[in-house]
Structures are given as structure tokens and as C-alpha cells.
Amino acid sequence: MAKQPNSITSLPRSPDDDRRSRMIRYSVTMGIRLVCVILCIFVRGWWLVLCAAGAVILPYIAVVLANVVDTRTSRVERPGSVVPYDKHDEAP
């Protein structure tokens, strides 16, 4: 069975892109929490309970989502494992 060749699309995301994506998810979740906290001042009844629950639970959800690392990438082989290294091929 022949091995599939690596392509640029099979490479994992760069750490900067992954970090930026997680920061955006955290910021959006905490922004929704801020809206919930502000709404707690103005709403009454069952809506107050919903907003208060959002203000209490969303920080936990934001941290969990921010710490999830993207694992949907495929395994990338090192160039040394693709091209065999032979000490005898080196120039003196």
C-alpha cells in the first residue's frame, strides 16, 4: 500500500493562528457574559434568573473553550523520516 503524499493542506494550524482563534472564542463568550451582567440590572422575573445564570456559568465555559486545542489536524511526518539519512552521502 503506497503512502499518501503530504500536502500543504494537511499541515497543522500554526500556533499563532490557533491561539488567535481561542482568544476570539474567549472574548466573544466573555462579551456575552458582560451583556448578561448588564441585563441583570434592567430585567425582572424569569429573565433575571436566565441572565444571572449566564453571568455565573459563562466564565467557566469561556475558559474551557479557550483551552481546547484544535486536534482535527493530521499527523505530519518529519522530513528526515521521509528522506532517509545516510552518513556516507555527506561531503568530506
Order of alpha helices (4+ residues) and beta strands (2+ residues): alpha-alpha-alpha
